Amino acid sequence: MNRHLPPLLAAALITVSPGLAAHDDFAATFAAKTKADINFAQLMQIMQRATSMILDGILAENKEMTVLGAHLLDAHPAPAQGPGAAMVPEQREAFKNVMPAYDKVFHSATERLSVAASRGQWPQAYADYREIMDACMACHETWRPYALSRQQTAGKR
């Protein structure tokens, strides 16, 4: 077993910023995120792993696992290309304009989930988890058709 934490997990543990969710300016929030050499699809893979960790923690009533998953979500790195790079060119501005609303709901629920889990308030932690997943799915349902990866692979399956 590797004795070293994966770099992204270590970064999440070290750089968690509780005040990040309080920013109203999405551009400033995005600029404050750790830039990573990843694309948007790779970011989504990291976020999916974090949400799985949260759910596993809630089901096992494991405070540390749940809080760690929430912190990983909250401190996720940002693709260096910016949030619009994943979308077809004609939808980039619209995507960037709606991201602040998703971001605010997402980070607010992540913060509440972390507090509820650390207090052992499992029904509330699960309600907050569902709010996070609802925000994720609303974004996916709205924007996935405009994702470059979806456009590039359409008809090739």
Secondary structure, 3 states (H helix, E strand, C coil): CCCCCCHHHHHHHHHCCHHHHHCCCHHHHHHHCCEECCCHHHHHHHHHHHHHHHHHHHHCCCHHHHHHHHHHHHCCCEECCCHHHHECHHHHHHHHHHHHHHHHHHHHHHHHHHHHHHCCCHHHHHHHHHHHHHHHHHHHHHHHHHEHHHHHHCCCC
